[in-house]
């Protein structure tokens, strides 16, 4: 599609996107030796014969990424990525996973570090491995492949020969970044983003079918963002490779709670008023593991205690969620072999964490509007291989499988990259999904994307 055929605002977005990454590309020449800039053109193709989420099945993107591998001489570190879709702007995204300033005091063995901004840390092995967004928010452009983002605030870290201590605080909260969506003038969710799971278009009330019309009572940005977050972490180490970590946070959940209220209009439509709200929870995480150069194995535990009462504005007549405490556990095993091979095996189980609803429109045998965790049980295995050809050239391949017996789904992912020079790369990936229908008993977020089998091809230029 030529630029001249785009809407003015779409043209401006592309030009702004290109300007941002052009400026980013110049930063390495200013002394940021560890900065890497990448421009990428890729195609996302949905191949399931039963795919109906959008009219188009193929989407073309121009994107890029700027990443500061280590803190620059000025103490800054960034990790920015974005992409623009020509066919469907709703699929475009901009992801700021990290952007912070680092100040280090003292020697490396007994140093203190102060970070201000948005940064990622390992607060919990379980949260790092599964990207549930228990502590750090996640980027969910593709909900089947979430990526961690950093917390935003102030962190003080003290290192000693016995381990480290972290103290975190903030009055700025950024929740999960989910897929974009749009609501039409008649209250229908536009079918423009295959990664956004729309609520039902119709509802049966007293044996009569009604068309749903949605109205979102969105709180102001300040009501969402201006929230307090506090947390701490203690990590121990020993000369025998046994390590442990204890973290505790009191913070808003990275996923907003959703209340709703239905009423029949004079035109015969079912008007559903949706009200999102921030709610707090306490999350405690405990990790034990053994680590060498080749092996890392252990277990990650987490106890999630959400507030039982959520302050929805004007909650009278609304159906509201009630969240149950949850205990999560995940044993894991990672191994790095010779000749470029590595593998990971892990398992997770969620005990509790159910969501019930209270209100006029609640129903015992209907799945609730809110889902706290993507699934309740799953096993994951992945294998990765890198074969070096010549300097700056190589082949990278990765295969992984995520499967749940309890939630009855399987996701198979394949990734490949051919680095045929220091600057140019060819990329390909595929993701195949098989899932049973979601129900009151089988609550998971994978079932909504059962028809989203996809393949992606692209070429990137790094400089």
Secondary structure, 3 states (H helix, E strand, C coil): CCHHHCCHHHHHHHHHHHHHHHHHHHHHHHCCCCEEEEEEEEEEEECCCCCCCCCCCEEEEEEEEEEECCCCCCCEEEEEEEEEECCCHHHCEEEEEEEEEEEEECCCCCCEEEEEEEECCCCCHHHHHHCCCCCCCEEECCHHHCEECCEEEEEEEEEECCEEEEEEEECCCCCCEECCCCECCCCCECCCCCCCCCCCCEEEECCEEEEEEEEECCCCHHHHHCCCEEEEEEEECCCCCEEEEEEEEEEECCCCEEEEEEEECCCCCEEEEEEEECCEEEEEEEEEEEECCCEEEEEEEEEEEECCCCCCCCCCCCEEEEECCEEEEEEEEEEECCCCEEEEEEEEEEEECCEEEECCCCCCCCCCCCCCCCCCEEEEEEEEEEEECCCCCEEEEEEEEEEECCCCEEEEEEEEEEECCCCEEEEEEEEEEEECCCCCCCCCCCHHHCCCCEEEEEEEEEC
